Amino acid sequence: MGLRYIKELGYLGGPERNERRYEQMLQLFAEVFAIDKILGMTWSSSAQFFFEPRGENGLRPEVRVVDGGDAYNFEVKAPSLLSHQRLRARASVQLPVRITQEFTTSVQLNNSDVLLPRDNPVKDFLVSADKKFAGFSRDTGANILIIVWDDFIYEPIGSLLSEFSGLLTSNSFHTSGGAPVIYENIDAVICARQMNVFQEALAERSLPDDRLDMFSLSRNPLTPNVFIPTPWGNACPTFISEGFGALMHNDERLQVIAEYRIPEYIFYV
């Protein structure tokens, strides 16, 4: 497994200033980060680990762990954020979540540079992970989607949980036949604010939050990752959220930190 990632990094390290390859590298780092955390969890001595196991439908999640009678599947996703980060940096207004088309239109009329929700990639991640997990029997254990984002972690959290349109709510903007789509094979989503760490490391700048390396978890209690169980899913053991340094999305400690609250409208000055 390690050799495979070394070879892929070697391939991506060619042309200078090639943004497509740079983003592929960041996505590769996201997989390495997640696999490192999965391997470091408190599994039993008899646990078996499978890298990119093939499901009955031919699709392959990143990792499967079989521990006793329980099986845990993990899928890792990371968006292409460079263009979005540039737009975010120069926007005067951001709409992090969908509210109504009328509201969006009214804001756009007065703000030509408004930054719209970045929720379609999150929807695509859910759809893809749900299909991959569907290839495995639904026994005891859990299926976990890990989404690696940057420090603006309210974006994926809002995409999932906004009361107006959140993908894991009854008001989801992703519908089929007038009803919200249910990703029945996903038990939990972990949102990790690690992408900016990779970017700082590649730029040879100091890593945020006293990290030892770019795959380390934050040592700052104000910048944890976030664990979001699905309303329909199996319960996940706490060692999984702890292994990712994640707090439950409704943990009271997060309610006083701006990056974890779901804003409807952000005005930049």
Disulfide bonds with the S-S distance in Angstrom:
none
